[in-house]
Amino acid sequence: MGIGDLADGVTRGVEGIGDALSETLFEPVIRLGVTGLSRAGKTVFITSLVANLLDRGRMPQLIGARDGTILSAYLRPQPDNTVPRFDYETHLAALTGDVPHWPESTRAVSQLRLSFKVQPGGLLGAVAGPRKIHLDIVDYPGEWLLDLGLLDKTYVQWSAEVLTRIAPRAAAAPFRAALGQVDPAALFDEPVAKSLAAAFTDYLHAARNEGFYDCTPGRFLLPGEMAGSPVLTFAPLPATDRALRGSLWREMERRFEAYKSEVVKPFFRTHFARIDRQVVLVDALGAIHSGPQAVEDLRRAMTDILAAFRPGRNAFLSRILLGKRVERILFAATKADHLHHAQHPQLTAIMEALLRDAKDRADYAGAKTAAMSIAALRATVEETIQHEGRTLDCVRGTLLETGKQAALYPGALPTDPARILSPARAGGAAWLDADYQIMHFAPARLSLKPGEGPPHIRLDKAAEFLIGDRLR
């Protein structure tokens, strides 16, 4: 089925711009923030979510779809004229074409508006009649969300934390070698600063490729038009009591503070402060495959994210949010289709344990939070095979690297999440009693029936948690 078959001229076409004043006063808006940590599939999530909200045949756990409260859904022009539109049609074409492929990742903020015609239930709903509700999906890089944690830190604190954390990592060896060649108290020299910033940026890219999440400052990875600017030309330095005005250390400190005030704060003032609901996509399987250190790094990232959504901890956020809090936050482990469904409860339990630990450590309260395992687009089928006298629950799909069909048995996740979290907290270098494998699958060729969105795993459950209460 092509894209044209997915669209209905009445309920799918982009409607004309309505009366802005009427919309503000009488048409509620839900702003859903979507971000992902290190290759979690953010673009695919948004594309499949929108497709399945337009064609709701695969959304039985979205109560408004199941009960018929949602009468229709359609795309509309986005309200923010200066924010790029999320390229939904191009991404959907990549996933549903004759030769399906994963769409290119988005590297900056984008937005898409999806509008619903909803018939509320009950006597009041029958009297009032249908109403219109807008869903504004705001897509932004996860690295930028993690930058919020920098606002509470001084340059001394940030440098000490980073240098301690990266000390045992092989990927950081070139940066640490470059750092050993400079004197932080020496007179500032721009080529030295550029060399250190470049080495630190190279480390951040390598760390992200290895599955680590503490890859801040986020704009070092996605610089855009800021590439080469002084605000992105700094690096952590060891503390010194000899740093005078005009020294390398003092200039690095000044640029760190400029990054917070000129990059981080404007982003959150413009976008973050207006979000009502938030989903954070996590490649938990990738972290488990990478080992205990990556899992511990994921736990710390989730802690930082939850702390970021509690504005009372930061005077800047308290001022711009004026008491507003994000109402619901979902941490979703993606790529559940890389596991047989028999192991989905274990993956969900690990995510719930990570979330519970993060909530405790962040001293967090306020928003309703949840963790679950999903696949925004199912790329595999399940099968059970016999191997060396054992029965293995596998998944089969098309390998991304070769285009060939292959069956994967990734290893059995433990039923007790402590078997994963304890070695991670203890700083273990590898799993002692297991080897968790991972393959990269290409999207499967789809044949969709009228009224059906792309196949998924628990995307409807995620949608119900995030926005379901507003659509019935």
C-alpha positions in Angstrom: 0.0 0.0 0.0 1.4 3.4 -0.9 1.3 6.7 0.9 -1.8 7.8 -1.1 -3.7 4.8 0.2 -2.9 5.9 3.7 -4.4 9.3 3.2 -8.1 10.2 3.1 -8.9 13.4 1.4 -11.3 14.5 4.1 -9.5 13.6 7.3 -5.9 13.4 6.1 -5.3 16.5 4.0 -3.7 19.5 5.6 -6.6 21.8 6.5 -6.5 25.6 6.0 -5.4 27.8 8.8 -8.3 28.5 11.2 -9.1 31.5 13.3 -6.1 31.8 15.6 -8.0 33.6 18.3 -10.7 30.9 18.4 -8.1 28.2 18.5 -6.4 29.8 21.5 -9.6 30.3 23.4 -11.6 27.2 22.5 -9.4 24.5 21.1 -7.1 22.9 23.7 -3.5 22.2 22.7 -1.3 19.4 24.0 2.4 19.9 23.5 4.2 16.5 23.4 8.0 16.6 23.7 9.8 13.7 22.0 13.4 13.1 22.6 15.7 10.1 22.4 19.0 9.0 23.9 21.6 7.7 21.4 20.0 6.0 18.4 16.7 5.3 20.2 14.6 5.7 17.0 13.0 9.1 17.6 12.2 9.9 13.9 10.6 6.4 13.5 8.6 6.8 16.7 7.1 10.1 15.6 6.4 8.9 12.1 4.7 5.7 13.2 2.8 7.5 16.0 1.3 10.0 13.6 0.5 7.3 11.0 -1.2 5.2 13.7 -3.2 8.2 15.1 -4.4 9.0 11.6 -5.3 5.3 10.9 -6.2 3.8 14.2 -6.8 0.2 13.3 -3.8 -1.0 15.3 -4.5 1.2 18.4 -6.9 -0.9 20.6 -5.2 0.3 23.8 -5.8 3.9 23.0 -9.2 4.2 24.6 -10.4 7.1 22.5 -9.7 5.0 19.4 -11.2 1.8 20.7 -14.4 3.4 22.0 -14.9 5.7 19.0 -14.4 9.0 21.0 -11.9 10.1 18.3 -14.1 10.9 15.3 -11.3 12.0 13.0 -7.7 13.1 12.9 -5.8 15.2 10.3 -2.6 17.2 9.9 -2.7 21.0 10.1 -0.1 23.7 9.7 2.1 24.1 12.7 1.6 27.2 14.8 5.3 28.1 15.2 6.4 29.7 11.9 10.1 29.8 12.8 10.4 26.1 13.7 11.1 23.6 10.9 8.2 21.2 10.2 8.8 17.5 11.0 9.1 15.9 7.5 6.4 13.3 8.2 5.6 12.5 4.6 9.2 11.9 3.5 9.9 9.7 6.6 6.7 7.7 6.0 7.7 7.2 2.4 11.0 5.8 3.6 9.3 3.2 5.9 6.5 2.2 3.5 8.1 2.3 0.1 8.8 -0.7 -2.1 12.4 -0.8 -0.7 11.8 0.4 2.9 14.7 2.0 4.7 15.2 3.8 8.0 14.7 7.6 7.6 17.5 10.1 8.3 17.7 11.3 11.8 16.6 14.8 12.7 19.4 16.9 14.1 17.5 20.0 15.4 14.2 21.0 16.7 11.2 20.3 14.5 7.4 20.3 15.0 4.2 18.8 13.7 0.6 19.5 14.5 -2.0 16.8 14.5 -5.6 17.8 15.2 -8.4 15.6 16.4 -12.2 15.9 16.3 -13.3 14.3 19.6 -16.8 13.5 20.9 -16.5 13.5 24.7 -18.5 10.9 26.6 -21.2 11.4 29.2 -24.2 13.7 29.3 -22.2 16.9 29.2 -20.4 15.6 26.1 -23.6 14.7 24.4 -25.0 18.3 25.0 -21.8 20.1 24.0 -21.1 18.1 20.9 -17.7 17.4 19.2 -14.7 19.5 20.0 -11.3 20.0 18.4 -8.0 19.2 20.2 -4.6 19.9 18.8 -1.5 17.8 19.4 1.8 19.7 18.8 4.7 17.2 18.6 8.0 18.8 19.4 11.0 16.8 18.3 14.4 17.7 19.8 17.7 15.9 20.3 18.2 14.1 23.6 21.7 15.6 23.9 20.1 19.0 24.3 17.8 17.8 27.1 20.8 16.4 29.1 22.4 19.9 28.8 19.9 21.1 31.3 22.0 19.5 34.0 24.8 21.9 33.3 22.8 24.8 34.6 23.2 23.7 38.2 27.0 23.3 37.8 30.0 25.5 37.9 32.9 25.0 35.5 35.0 23.6 38.3 32.2 21.0 39.2 31.6 20.1 35.6 35.3 19.6 34.8 35.9 17.5 37.9 32.9 15.3 37.2 33.8 14.8 33.5 37.5 14.1 34.1 36.7 11.6 36.8 34.0 9.8 34.8 36.1 9.4 31.6 39.4 8.4 33.2 38.9 4.6 32.7 37.5 4.9 29.2 39.8 3.9 26.3 38.0 6.3 24.0 39.1 9.2 26.2 42.8 8.4 26.0 43.6 10.8 23.1 41.8 13.7 24.8 43.5 13.0 28.2 46.9 12.8 26.3 46.2 16.2 24.8 45.2 17.6 28.2 48.4 16.4 29.7 50.3 18.6 27.3 48.8 21.9 28.5 49.1 24.1 31.6 45.6 25.4 32.6 47.3 28.4 34.3 49.2 29.4 31.1 48.2 32.4 29.1 45.2 31.7 26.8 46.1 30.6 23.3 43.3 30.1 20.7 45.0 27.2 18.8 45.4 25.4 22.1 41.8 25.9 22.9 40.6 24.7 19.5 42.9 21.6 19.7 41.5 20.7 23.1 37.9 21.3 22.1 38.4 19.2 19.0 39.9 16.3 21.0 37.1 16.5 23.5 34.5 16.5 20.7 36.1 13.5 19.1 35.8 11.7 22.5 32.1 12.6 22.8 31.4 11.1 19.4 33.3 8.0 20.3 31.5 7.7 23.6 28.1 8.0 22.0 29.1 5.3 19.5 30.1 3.0 22.3 26.6 3.4 23.9 27.4 6.0 26.6 24.8 8.7 27.4 26.8 11.4 29.3 27.7 13.1 26.0 27.4 16.7 27.0 27.6 19.5 26.0 25.1 18.3 23.4 25.8 21.0 20.8 29.4 19.7 20.5 27.7 16.7 18.8 25.1 18.7 16.8 26.7 22.2 16.4 24.7 23.4 13.4 25.4 27.0 12.6 27.4 27.3 15.8 30.3 25.1 14.6 33.6 26.7 15.2 32.2 29.5 17.4 33.9 30.3 20.8 30.8 29.1 22.6 31.7 25.6 21.4 35.4 25.9 21.8 36.1 24.8 25.4 36.9 21.6 27.2 37.1 20.4 30.8 40.3 21.3 32.6 41.7 20.2 36.0 41.3 22.8 38.7 44.2 25.0 39.6 44.7 27.8 42.1 47.2 29.6 39.8 44.7 30.6 37.1 44.7 34.3 36.7 42.8 36.6 34.4 43.7 35.9 30.8 44.7 32.3 31.5 43.5 29.2 29.5 41.5 28.1 32.5 39.7 31.4 33.0 38.8 31.6 29.3 37.5 28.1 29.3 35.4 28.9 32.3 34.0 32.0 30.6 33.0 30.0 27.5 31.4 27.3 29.6 29.2 30.0 31.3 28.5 31.5 27.9 27.3 28.1 26.6 24.9 27.9 29.5 23.5 31.4 29.1 23.6 31.7 25.3 22.8 28.2 24.1 21.1 26.1 26.9 18.9 28.7 28.4 17.4 30.1 25.2 16.5 26.6 24.0 14.7 25.7 27.2 13.0 29.1 27.4 11.7 28.8 23.9 10.7 25.1 23.7 11.1 23.2 27.0 9.0 25.6 29.1 5.9 25.0 27.0 5.9 21.1 27.0 2.9 19.4 28.7 3.8 15.7 28.1 7.2 14.1 27.4 8.5 10.8 26.1 12.1 9.9 26.4 13.1 7.0 24.1 15.9 4.8 25.3 17.9 2.1 23.5 18.1 0.0 26.7 19.0 -3.2 24.7 22.0 -1.3 23.1 23.1 -0.3 26.6 22.9 -3.8 27.9 24.8 -5.1 24.9 27.5 -2.5 25.5 28.0 -3.7 29.1 27.6 -2.7 32.8 29.2 0.7 32.4 26.8 1.8 29.7 23.8 0.6 31.8 25.1 2.7 34.8 25.6 5.6 32.5 22.0 5.2 31.3 20.8 5.2 34.9 22.7 8.5 35.6 21.2 10.0 32.4 17.7 9.1 33.5 18.4 10.6 36.9 19.6 13.9 35.3 16.5 14.0 33.0 14.1 13.6 35.9 15.9 16.2 37.9 15.6 18.5 34.8 11.9 18.1 34.9 11.7 19.3 38.5 12.2 23.1 38.0 12.3 23.8 41.8 15.9 22.7 41.8 17.0 25.5 39.5 16.3 29.2 39.9 16.4 29.8 36.2 13.8 27.1 35.4 11.6 28.2 38.3 11.5 31.7 36.8 10.7 30.7 33.2 8.2 27.9 34.1 6.3 29.9 36.8 5.2 26.8 38.6 4.3 24.9 35.4 5.4 21.2 35.4 5.3 18.6 32.7 2.3 16.4 33.6 3.5 13.0 32.3 6.9 11.6 31.4 7.3 8.2 29.7 10.6 6.4 29.5 10.2 3.9 26.6 12.7 1.2 25.8 12.6 1.0 22.1 13.4 -1.9 19.7 11.3 -4.4 21.6 10.9 -6.3 18.3 14.6 -7.3 18.7 13.3 -9.7 21.5 10.8 -12.5 21.4 7.6 -11.4 23.3 8.4 -13.8 26.0 11.3 -11.5 27.1 9.4 -8.2 26.9 8.4 -8.4 30.6 12.1 -8.7 31.6 13.0 -5.6 29.5 10.1 -3.7 30.9 11.1 -4.7 34.5 14.7 -3.4 33.8 13.3 -0.1 32.6 11.0 0.2 35.6 13.9 -0.5 37.9 16.0 2.1 36.2 13.2 4.6 36.5 12.5 3.8 40.1 16.1 4.2 41.0 16.4 7.5 39.0 13.3 8.9 40.8 14.8 8.0 44.2 18.2 9.5 43.4 16.7 12.6 41.8 14.4 13.2 44.8 11.7 13.7 42.2 8.0 14.2 42.7 5.2 15.9 40.6 4.7 14.4 37.2 3.2 11.0 36.5 5.9 8.8 35.2 6.0 5.4 33.6 8.4 3.0 31.9 7.6 0.4 29.2 9.1 -1.5 26.3 7.9 -0.7 22.7 8.7 -0.9 19.1 7.4 2.0 17.1 7.8 0.0 13.9 7.9 -3.8 14.0 10.8 -5.0 11.8 10.9 -8.7 12.8 8.7 -11.8 13.1 9.1 -14.4 15.9 10.1 -18.0 15.6 11.2 -20.8 17.8 14.1 -23.0 16.8 16.0 -26.0 18.1 19.7 -25.5 18.7 22.1 -28.0 20.3 19.2 -29.6 22.2 17.8 -26.2 23.4 14.6 -24.5 22.4 15.3 -20.9 21.6 12.8 -18.1 21.2 14.2 -16.0 18.3 13.3 -13.1 16.1 13.9 -13.1 12.3 14.4 -10.1 10.1 16.4 -8.5 7.3 19.9 -7.6 8.4 20.7 -4.0 7.8 24.3 -4.6 6.8 23.8 -7.4 4.3 20.1 -7.4 3.3 19.9 -11.1 4.2 17.4 -12.8 6.4 18.7 -13.9 9.8 17.3 -15.3 13.1 18.6 -13.7 16.3 18.7 -15.1 19.8 20.0 -12.2 21.9 20.4 -14.1 25.1 17.9 -14.4 28.0 17.4 -11.2 30.0 17.2 -12.0 33.8 13.8 -11.9 35.5 15.4 -10.0 38.4 16.5 -6.6 37.2 19.2 -6.5 40.0 21.2 -9.0 37.9 21.7 -6.1 35.5 21.7 -3.1 37.8 24.0 -4.4 40.5 27.0 -5.1 38.3 26.4 -1.7 36.6 26.4 0.1 40.0 29.5 -1.8 41.0 31.4 -0.7 38.0 31.8 -4.1 36.4 33.6 -4.3 33.1 31.5 -7.1 31.6 28.6 -9.3 32.5 29.8 -12.3 34.4 27.2 -14.9 33.4 25.7 -13.8 30.1 26.4 -12.4 26.7 23.7 -10.2 25.2 23.8 -10.0 21.5 22.3 -7.4 19.2 21.7 -7.1 15.4 20.6 -4.2 13.3 17.5 -5.0 11.2 16.1 -3.1 8.2 12.4 -2.2 8.2 10.2 -5.0 6.7 8.2 -4.4 3.6 4.7 -3.5 4.6 1.3 -4.4 3.2 -1.3 -2.3 5.1 -5.0 -2.7 5.0 -7.3 0.4 4.8 -7.5 2.0 8.2 -4.3 0.5 9.5 -1.1 2.2 10.5 2.3 0.5 10.5 2.7 -2.5 12.8 4.2 -1.8 16.2 4.5 -3.1 19.7 2.6 -1.2 22.5 2.7 2.1 20.7 -1.0 2.3 21.5 -0.3 1.8 25.2 2.4 4.5 25.1 -0.1 6.9 23.3 -2.8 6.2 25.9 -0.4 7.1 28.8 0.9 10.2 27.1 -2.3 11.8 25.6 -5.2 9.3 26.1 -6.8 11.2 28.9 -7.2 14.3 26.7 -8.8 12.4 23.8 -12.0 11.0 25.5 
